[in-house]
């Protein structure tokens, strides 16, 4: 005679199945997360024609994909960038390049256009302008419209090496728009979805604020060279 399964056994079996499914989903999720961590591209973004700080022959290249309208980029520039420069750029081990990202629309485009124009006019003035423009980003309500031609010229006037009349004319004529477009092509090519995105010799940092991880990536890259 066939016995009926007891309700208790059925509950136990169903519970075990559910637990097994949950474990499987967690494992799959973790594997997917791990596969995205520390993604390394076969080649790194080209820094040809990009604003670059440090020895052009340095063995390691660190690239920031950033946006002048991005508050997280401003924080990275304040909290992480100076230490990176002190530890690795000034010592000749790393060269650092900045690639513009236009995630915040027209203001991002205007800021990038101005920065590219300054770089073309006087590369030595670029980084002072870069830092000064980020400094003008509001600490609160960063979505407010603040990158204007007037603000750009005001910032540029604090950097003696910049000819503001030529800068204004070049912005109005979109003289360096091709350089901005080239950056946008790199953003697409390297699947940049967040700012700042930091890459060390083509390796994407999972957490751009984890300086220990950035150091390790740099040291590993130095050992390979």
Long-range contacts (C-beta under 8 A, 24 or more apart in sequence): 36-206, 37-206, 38-203, 38-204, 38-205, 38-206, 39-203, 39-204, 40-202, 40-203, 40-204, 41-190, 41-199, 41-202, 41-203, 41-204, 42-202, 43-202, 44-199, 44-201, 44-202, 45-97, 45-99, 45-186, 45-189, 45-190, 45-199, 45-202, 46-186, 47-95, 47-97, 49-179, 49-182, 50-97, 50-98, 50-99, 50-183, 51-97, 51-98, 51-115, 51-119, 51-123, 51-126, 51-127, 51-130, 52-95, 52-96, 52-97, 53-85, 53-89, 53-95, 53-96, 53-97, 53-127, 54-85, 54-89, 54-90, 54-92, 54-94, 54-95, 54-96, 55-92, 55-95, 56-95, 58-89, 58-92, 58-93, 58-94, 58-95, 59-93, 59-221, 59-222, 59-225, 60-88, 60-93, 60-94, 60-95, 60-200, 60-201, 60-218, 60-221, 60-222, 60-225, 61-94, 61-95, 61-96, 61-97, 61-200, 61-201, 62-88, 62-94, 62-95, 62-96, 62-97, 62-198, 62-199, 62-200, 62-214, 62-218, 63-96, 63-97, 63-98, 63-99, 63-198, 63-199, 64-96, 64-97, 64-98, 64-99, 64-196, 64-197, 64-198, 65-99, 65-101, 65-186, 65-187, 65-190, 65-192, 65-195, 65-196, 65-197, 65-198, 65-199, 66-98, 66-99, 66-100, 66-101, 66-195, 66-196, 67-100, 67-101, 67-102, 67-103, 67-104, 67-108, 67-111, 67-195, 68-100, 68-107, 68-108, 68-111, 68-112, 68-115, 68-133, 68-134, 68-137, 68-147, 69-103, 69-104, 69-107, 69-108, 69-111, 69-137, 69-142, 69-147, 70-101, 70-103, 70-104, 70-195, 70-196, 71-137, 71-142, 72-195, 72-196, 73-134, 73-195, 73-196, 74-134, 74-137, 75-209, 76-196, 76-198, 76-208, 76-209, 77-131, 77-134, 79-209, 80-208, 80-209, 80-211, 80-214, 83-211, 84-211, 84-214, 87-215, 88-218, 93-218, 93-222, 94-218, 98-130, 99-183, 99-186, 99-187, 100-180, 100-183, 100-184, 101-183, 101-187, 101-192, 101-195, 101-197, 102-180, 102-183, 102-184, 102-187, 103-195, 107-145, 107-146, 107-147, 108-147, 109-180, 110-147, 110-148, 110-149, 110-152, 110-171, 111-147, 111-152, 112-180, 112-183, 113-171, 113-174, 113-176, 113-177, 113-180, 114-152, 114-156, 114-167, 114-171, 116-176, 116-179, 116-180, 117-167, 117-170, 117-171, 117-175, 117-176, 118-156, 118-159, 118-162, 118-167, 119-179, 120-170, 120-175, 120-176, 120-179, 121-162, 121-163, 121-166, 121-167, 121-170, 122-161, 122-162, 124-161, 125-159, 125-161, 125-162, 128-159, 128-161, 129-155, 129-156, 129-159, 129-162, 132-158, 132-159
